[in-house]
Amino acid sequence: MSNHQKPSNHNQSDENNRLYNPYQDLKLPAQTVYKLPTSPQFLFQEESIAQRRSWGENLTYYTGIGYLSGAMIGAGKGCIEGMKAFEPADTSKIRVNRILNGSGGLGRRYGNRVGVIGLLYAGMESGMAAVRDKDDIVNSVVAGLGTGVVYRAAAGVRSAAVAGAVGGMVVGLGAVGKHVLKRYVPI
């Protein structure tokens, strides 16, 4: 053993085995160190001014919500239709298969349809907000009207006009309902 090496002694002072504490010299209570802000933090001041989702977030939100809600409604309807299609001679495996086939087929079909409606609506609402440089109920109602027209355009002018009116009314009623809930329901 050379003169520069010390023999290993496990009973040495705690100085060699002390754990690192990054807060030791701050002289702050631990509660202050871990107190996190409750308001959103933004990198740029411009982001804090905007009180709406970006067009990409809008697109993802409405398409996802549309697909999921359509798929759930379609799956429920398909389940009911699968149960109505039972025959007295069906085994339990065939009955389960009928329910799964009905739920999967209608769930997929309804999900795709409502997802496309959400996609069209999100694009039109974001486009209206970009063109008008305002975020108000007019954007939503016009986007609902335009979504109905575009979605049913292939079925003819009359069908497109009716769908546009229905889309505008549904979005308008939804926006008014949202404002009523905000005003009268404490959350």
CYANA upper distance limits for C-alpha pairs under 8 A (distance plus 0.5 A):
  1 MET  CA      5 GLN  CA      7.54
 12 GLN  CA     16 ASN  CA      7.99
 13 SER  CA     17 ASN  CA      8.20
 14 ASP  CA     18 ARG  CA      6.12
 23 TYR  CA     27 LYS  CA      8.05
 23 TYR  CA     28 LEU  CA      8.32
 28 LEU  CA     32 THR  CA      7.15
 28 LEU  CA     33 VAL  CA      7.53
 29 PRO  CA     33 VAL  CA      7.38
 30 ALA  CA     34 TYR  CA      7.00
 31 GLN  CA     35 LYS  CA      6.59
 41 GLN  CA     48 SER  CA      8.39
 42 PHE  CA     47 GLU  CA      6.66
 42 PHE  CA     48 SER  CA      6.57
 43 LEU  CA     47 GLU  CA      7.92
 44 PHE  CA     48 SER  CA      7.74
 45 GLN  CA     49 ILE  CA      7.34
 46 GLU  CA     50 ALA  CA      7.33
 52 ARG  CA    135 ASP  CA      8.36
 53 ARG  CA     57 GLU  CA      6.28
 53 ARG  CA     58 ASN  CA      6.35
 54 SER  CA     58 ASN  CA      6.51
 54 SER  CA    126 SER  CA      8.44
 55 TRP  CA     59 LEU  CA      6.48
 55 TRP  CA    122 ALA  CA      7.96
 55 TRP  CA    123 GLY  CA      7.88
 55 TRP  CA    126 SER  CA      5.98
 56 GLY  CA     60 THR  CA      6.65
 57 GLU  CA     61 TYR  CA      6.45
 58 ASN  CA     62 TYR  CA      6.63
 58 ASN  CA    122 ALA  CA      6.30
 58 ASN  CA    126 SER  CA      7.98
 59 LEU  CA     63 THR  CA      6.45
 59 LEU  CA    118 GLY  CA      8.17
 59 LEU  CA    119 LEU  CA      6.51
 59 LEU  CA    122 ALA  CA      5.53
 59 LEU  CA    123 GLY  CA      7.07
 60 THR  CA     64 GLY  CA      6.33
 61 TYR  CA     65 ILE  CA      6.49
 62 TYR  CA     66 GLY  CA      6.34
 62 TYR  CA    115 GLY  CA      8.09
 62 TYR  CA    118 GLY  CA      5.30
 62 TYR  CA    119 LEU  CA      6.92
 62 TYR  CA    121 TYR  CA      8.12
 62 TYR  CA    122 ALA  CA      6.65
 63 THR  CA     67 TYR  CA      6.54
 63 THR  CA    114 VAL  CA      8.43
 63 THR  CA    115 GLY  CA      5.30
 63 THR  CA    116 VAL  CA      7.32
 63 THR  CA    117 ILE  CA      8.12
 63 THR  CA    118 GLY  CA      5.06
 63 THR  CA    119 LEU  CA      5.45
 63 THR  CA    122 ALA  CA      8.15
 64 GLY  CA     68 LEU  CA      6.57
 64 GLY  CA    115 GLY  CA      7.17
 64 GLY  CA    118 GLY  CA      8.31
 65 ILE  CA     69 SER  CA      6.49
 65 ILE  CA    115 GLY  CA      7.96
 65 ILE  CA    118 GLY  CA      8.13
 66 GLY  CA     70 GLY  CA      6.44
 66 GLY  CA    111 GLY  CA      7.38
 66 GLY  CA    114 VAL  CA      5.45
 66 GLY  CA    115 GLY  CA      4.91
 66 GLY  CA    116 VAL  CA      8.21
 66 GLY  CA    117 ILE  CA      7.75
 66 GLY  CA    118 GLY  CA      5.88
 67 TYR  CA     71 ALA  CA      6.41
 67 TYR  CA    110 TYR  CA      8.23
 67 TYR  CA    111 GLY  CA      4.75
 67 TYR  CA    112 ASN  CA      6.47
 67 TYR  CA    113 ARG  CA      8.12
 67 TYR  CA    114 VAL  CA      6.17
 67 TYR  CA    115 GLY  CA      4.65
 67 TYR  CA    116 VAL  CA      8.41
 67 TYR  CA    118 GLY  CA      8.40
 68 LEU  CA     72 MET  CA      6.64
 68 LEU  CA    111 GLY  CA      6.73
 68 LEU  CA    115 GLY  CA      8.35
 69 SER  CA     73 ILE  CA      6.70
 69 SER  CA    111 GLY  CA      7.39
 69 SER  CA    114 VAL  CA      8.24
 70 GLY  CA     74 GLY  CA      6.45
 70 GLY  CA    107 GLY  CA      7.31
 70 GLY  CA    110 TYR  CA      5.33
 70 GLY  CA    111 GLY  CA      4.50
 70 GLY  CA    112 ASN  CA      7.87
 70 GLY  CA    113 ARG  CA      7.88
 70 GLY  CA    114 VAL  CA      5.97
 70 GLY  CA    115 GLY  CA      7.81
 71 ALA  CA     75 ALA  CA      6.37
 71 ALA  CA    106 LEU  CA      8.06
 71 ALA  CA    107 GLY  CA      4.60
 71 ALA  CA    108 ARG  CA      6.29
 71 ALA  CA    109 ARG  CA      8.01
 71 ALA  CA    110 TYR  CA      6.10
 71 ALA  CA    111 GLY  CA      4.54
 71 ALA  CA    112 ASN  CA      8.23
 72 MET  CA     76 GLY  CA      6.66
 72 MET  CA    107 GLY  CA      6.74
 72 MET  CA    111 GLY  CA      8.13
 73 ILE  CA     77 LYS  CA      6.74
 73 ILE  CA    107 GLY  CA      7.33
 73 ILE  CA    110 TYR  CA      7.85
 74 GLY  CA     78 GLY  CA      6.42
 74 GLY  CA    103 SER  CA      7.19
 74 GLY  CA    106 LEU  CA      5.23
 74 GLY  CA    107 GLY  CA      4.39
 74 GLY  CA    108 ARG  CA      7.73
 74 GLY  CA    109 ARG  CA      7.77
 74 GLY  CA    110 TYR  CA      5.79
 74 GLY  CA    111 GLY  CA      7.60
 75 ALA  CA     79 CYS  CA      6.49
 75 ALA  CA    102 GLY  CA      7.78
 75 ALA  CA    103 SER  CA      4.50
 75 ALA  CA    104 GLY  CA      6.69
 75 ALA  CA    105 GLY  CA      8.26
 75 ALA  CA    106 LEU  CA      6.35
 75 ALA  CA    107 GLY  CA      4.70
 75 ALA  CA    108 ARG  CA      8.41
 76 GLY  CA     80 ILE  CA      6.90
 76 GLY  CA    103 SER  CA      6.99
 76 GLY  CA    107 GLY  CA      8.20
 77 LYS  CA     81 GLU  CA      6.74
 77 LYS  CA    103 SER  CA      7.55
 77 LYS  CA    106 LEU  CA      7.72
 78 GLY  CA     82 GLY  CA      6.42
 78 GLY  CA     99 ILE  CA      7.50
 78 GLY  CA    101 ASN  CA      8.30
 78 GLY  CA    102 GLY  CA      4.72
 78 GLY  CA    103 SER  CA      4.58
 78 GLY  CA    104 GLY  CA      7.80
 78 GLY  CA    105 GLY  CA      7.75
 78 GLY  CA    106 LEU  CA      5.93
 78 GLY  CA    107 GLY  CA      7.53
 79 CYS  CA     83 MET  CA      6.74
 79 CYS  CA     99 ILE  CA      5.51
 79 CYS  CA    100 LEU  CA      7.63
 79 CYS  CA    102 GLY  CA      6.27
 79 CYS  CA    103 SER  CA      5.46
 80 ILE  CA     84 LYS  CA      6.79
 80 ILE  CA     99 ILE  CA      8.18
 81 GLU  CA     85 ALA  CA      6.79
 81 GLU  CA     99 ILE  CA      8.17
 81 GLU  CA    102 GLY  CA      7.11
 82 GLY  CA     86 PHE  CA      7.42
 82 GLY  CA     95 ARG  CA      8.28
 82 GLY  CA     98 ARG  CA      5.56
 82 GLY  CA     99 ILE  CA      4.91
 82 GLY  CA    100 LEU  CA      8.19
 82 GLY  CA    101 ASN  CA      8.04
 82 GLY  CA    102 GLY  CA      5.80
 82 GLY  CA    103 SER  CA      8.03
 83 MET  CA     95 ARG  CA      7.94
 83 MET  CA     98 ARG  CA      7.83
 83 MET  CA     99 ILE  CA      6.74
 85 ALA  CA     98 ARG  CA      7.98
 86 PHE  CA     90 ASP  CA      7.26
 86 PHE  CA     95 ARG  CA      6.87
 86 PHE  CA     98 ARG  CA      8.20
 90 ASP  CA     94 ILE  CA      6.31
 90 ASP  CA     95 ARG  CA      6.79
 91 THR  CA     95 ARG  CA      6.82
 92 SER  CA     96 VAL  CA      6.66
 93 LYS  CA     97 ASN  CA      6.59
 94 ILE  CA     98 ARG  CA      6.64
 95 ARG  CA     99 ILE  CA      6.86
 96 VAL  CA    100 LEU  CA      6.65
 97 ASN  CA    101 ASN  CA      6.46
 98 ARG  CA    102 GLY  CA      6.55
 99 ILE  CA    103 SER  CA      6.49
100 LEU  CA    104 GLY  CA      6.36
101 ASN  CA    105 GLY  CA      6.43
102 GLY  CA    106 LEU  CA      6.57
103 SER  CA    107 GLY  CA      6.07
104 GLY  CA    108 ARG  CA      6.47
105 GLY  CA    109 ARG  CA      6.79
106 LEU  CA    110 TYR  CA      6.45
107 GLY  CA    111 GLY  CA      6.31
108 ARG  CA    112 ASN  CA      6.58
109 ARG  CA    113 ARG  CA      6.84
110 TYR  CA    114 VAL  CA      6.63
111 GLY  CA    115 GLY  CA      6.30
112 ASN  CA    116 VAL  CA      6.62
113 ARG  CA    117 ILE  CA      6.94
114 VAL  CA    118 GLY  CA      6.70
115 GLY  CA    119 LEU  CA      6.64
116 VAL  CA    120 LEU  CA      6.66
117 ILE  CA    121 TYR  CA      6.57
117 ILE  CA    147 THR  CA      7.19
117 ILE  CA    151 TYR  CA      7.52
118 GLY  CA    122 ALA  CA      6.52
119 LEU  CA    123 GLY  CA      6.74
120 LEU  CA    124 MET  CA      6.67
120 LEU  CA    147 THR  CA      6.20
121 TYR  CA    125 GLU  CA      6.47
121 TYR  CA    143 ALA  CA      6.16
121 TYR  CA    144 GLY  CA      6.69
121 TYR  CA    146 GLY  CA      8.28
121 TYR  CA    147 THR  CA      5.94
122 ALA  CA    126 SER  CA      6.52
122 ALA  CA    143 ALA  CA      8.34
123 GLY  CA    127 GLY  CA      6.49
124 MET  CA    128 MET  CA      6.52
124 MET  CA    143 ALA  CA      5.53
124 MET  CA    146 GLY  CA      7.78
124 MET  CA    147 THR  CA      7.84
125 GLU  CA    129 ALA  CA      6.70
125 GLU  CA    139 ASN  CA      6.19
125 GLU  CA    140 SER  CA      6.33
125 GLU  CA    142 VAL  CA      8.22
125 GLU  CA    143 ALA  CA      5.52
126 SER  CA    130 ALA  CA      6.68
127 GLY  CA    131 VAL  CA      6.62
128 MET  CA    132 ARG  CA      6.40
128 MET  CA    133 ASP  CA      8.39
128 MET  CA    139 ASN  CA      6.03
128 MET  CA    143 ALA  CA      7.87
129 ALA  CA    133 ASP  CA      5.82
129 ALA  CA    134 LYS  CA      5.98
129 ALA  CA    135 ASP  CA      6.18
129 ALA  CA    139 ASN  CA      6.82
130 ALA  CA    134 LYS  CA      8.05
135 ASP  CA    139 ASN  CA      7.26
136 ASP  CA    140 SER  CA      7.69
137 ILE  CA    141 VAL  CA      6.73
137 ILE  CA    172 GLY  CA      8.00
137 ILE  CA    175 ALA  CA      7.38
138 VAL  CA    142 VAL  CA      6.52
139 ASN  CA    143 ALA  CA      6.45
140 SER  CA    144 GLY  CA      6.63
140 SER  CA    171 VAL  CA      7.02
140 SER  CA    172 GLY  CA      7.90
140 SER  CA    175 ALA  CA      8.49
141 VAL  CA    145 LEU  CA      6.66
141 VAL  CA    167 GLY  CA      8.33
141 VAL  CA    168 GLY  CA      5.40
141 VAL  CA    169 MET  CA      7.86
141 VAL  CA    171 VAL  CA      6.09
141 VAL  CA    172 GLY  CA      6.00
142 VAL  CA    146 GLY  CA      6.49
142 VAL  CA    168 GLY  CA      6.93
143 ALA  CA    147 THR  CA      6.41
143 ALA  CA    168 GLY  CA      7.94
144 GLY  CA    148 GLY  CA      6.81
144 GLY  CA    164 GLY  CA      7.49
144 GLY  CA    167 GLY  CA      5.10
144 GLY  CA    168 GLY  CA      5.05
144 GLY  CA    169 MET  CA      8.32
144 GLY  CA    170 VAL  CA      8.04
144 GLY  CA    171 VAL  CA      6.29
145 LEU  CA    149 VAL  CA      6.88
145 LEU  CA    163 ALA  CA      8.10
145 LEU  CA    164 GLY  CA      4.68
145 LEU  CA    165 ALA  CA      6.38
145 LEU  CA    166 VAL  CA      7.81
145 LEU  CA    167 GLY  CA      5.45
145 LEU  CA    168 GLY  CA      4.67
145 LEU  CA    169 MET  CA      8.36
146 GLY  CA    150 VAL  CA      6.56
146 GLY  CA    164 GLY  CA      6.52
146 GLY  CA    167 GLY  CA      8.28
146 GLY  CA    168 GLY  CA      8.38
147 THR  CA    151 TYR  CA      6.39
147 THR  CA    164 GLY  CA      7.22
147 THR  CA    167 GLY  CA      7.35
148 GLY  CA    152 ARG  CA      6.68
148 GLY  CA    160 ALA  CA      7.03
148 GLY  CA    161 ALA  CA      8.29
148 GLY  CA    162 VAL  CA      8.42
148 GLY  CA    163 ALA  CA      5.03
148 GLY  CA    164 GLY  CA      4.49
148 GLY  CA    165 ALA  CA      7.85
148 GLY  CA    166 VAL  CA      7.65
148 GLY  CA    167 GLY  CA      5.70
148 GLY  CA    168 GLY  CA      8.27
149 VAL  CA    153 ALA  CA      6.15
149 VAL  CA    160 ALA  CA      4.92
149 VAL  CA    161 ALA  CA      6.51
149 VAL  CA    162 VAL  CA      8.40
149 VAL  CA    163 ALA  CA      6.35
149 VAL  CA    164 GLY  CA      5.03
150 VAL  CA    160 ALA  CA      7.53
151 TYR  CA    160 ALA  CA      7.94
151 TYR  CA    163 ALA  CA      8.43
152 ARG  CA    156 GLY  CA      7.75
152 ARG  CA    159 SER  CA      6.70
152 ARG  CA    160 ALA  CA      5.23
152 ARG  CA    163 ALA  CA      7.01
153 ALA  CA    157 VAL  CA      6.99
153 ALA  CA    159 SER  CA      7.71
153 ALA  CA    160 ALA  CA      5.43
154 ALA  CA    160 ALA  CA      8.39
155 ALA  CA    159 SER  CA      6.49
155 ALA  CA    160 ALA  CA      7.46
156 GLY  CA    160 ALA  CA      6.62
157 VAL  CA    161 ALA  CA      6.58
158 ARG  CA    162 VAL  CA      6.75
159 SER  CA    163 ALA  CA      6.57
160 ALA  CA    164 GLY  CA      6.47
161 ALA  CA    165 ALA  CA      6.70
162 VAL  CA    166 VAL  CA      6.65
163 ALA  CA    167 GLY  CA      6.46
164 GLY  CA    168 GLY  CA      6.59
165 ALA  CA    169 MET  CA      6.61
166 VAL  CA    170 VAL  CA      6.52
167 GLY  CA    171 VAL  CA      6.70
168 GLY  CA    172 GLY  CA      6.48
169 MET  CA    173 LEU  CA      6.47
170 VAL  CA    174 GLY  CA      6.56
171 VAL  CA    175 ALA  CA      6.60
172 GLY  CA    176 VAL  CA      6.69
173 LEU  CA    177 GLY  CA      6.44
174 GLY  CA    178 LYS  CA      6.60
175 ALA  CA    179 HIS  CA      6.88
176 VAL  CA    180 VAL  CA      6.70
177 GLY  CA    181 LEU  CA      6.59
178 LYS  CA    182 LYS  CA      6.68
179 HIS  CA    183 ARG  CA      6.66
180 VAL  CA    184 TYR  CA      6.55
180 VAL  CA    185 VAL  CA      8.43
181 LEU  CA    185 VAL  CA      5.70
182 LYS  CA    186 PRO  CA      7.64
182 LYS  CA    187 ILE  CA      8.33
